[in-house]
Amino acid sequence: MPARRRVYASARGPLPRLADPFASRARMRRHARLFPLAQLPEGGTVLDVGCGSIGLRALAPQLAITGLDLVARPEYEGPFVQADASVSIPFADGEFDLVYCSSVIEHVPPERRGRLAAEIRRVGRGFFVQTPAFAFPIEPHSLLPLAHWLPRPLARRYWRLGAEGRSEPVALLRRQELENLLEVPAIAERIGPFVKSWVCIAAVPR
């Protein structure tokens, strides 16, 4: 049974506590539906970019996963490397069967996203990259309606009211931007008529 991972563990206020069970179930459904498309071979190796404290291990603890994060994660169980993936991933070309990167690329400044995408494609024979969709009306980090659609000066003030409490909004991606970066079509993950997130998958070659 996968470990229970709180999606909004570091967020504040009552709304994250209400939203967390729904977000956790959504991640489990995404994993069950889309992760098999990566065609990771039995015993294949995975690099989890932006792993946080547990990352993909919460959903697939049986996999051979190496975590990578911008900050030290002494609580991470398993091999771990601290590095800025938008500068350089300290592994050889094709060293991993799959590079996994979930809800990370939107936190990277737009001018550095190309480098991150290039590094993901370089070190992995395949990849699985997910990011929240700009088109979804609820900003998923602050949990505020329309927060990511406002002009930046207004968004900064509004953002402080949300679950994250940060003054600098996350820059969500549109479908075309993600596809341009990773050079594969993006799969839509929907809630009703709305696209909740985009997922780009390059299957591991056989």
Secondary structure, 3 states (H helix, E strand, C coil): CCCCCCCCCCCCCHHHHHHHHHHHHHHHHHHHHHHHHHCCCCCCEEEEECCCCCHHHHCCCCCEEEEEECCCCCCCCCCEEECCCCCCCCCCCCCEEEEEEECCHHHCCHHHHHHHHHHHHHHEEEEEEEEEECCCCECCCCCCECHHHCCHHHHHHHHCCCCCCCCCCCCCECHHHHHHHHCCCEEEEEECCEEEEEEEEECCCC
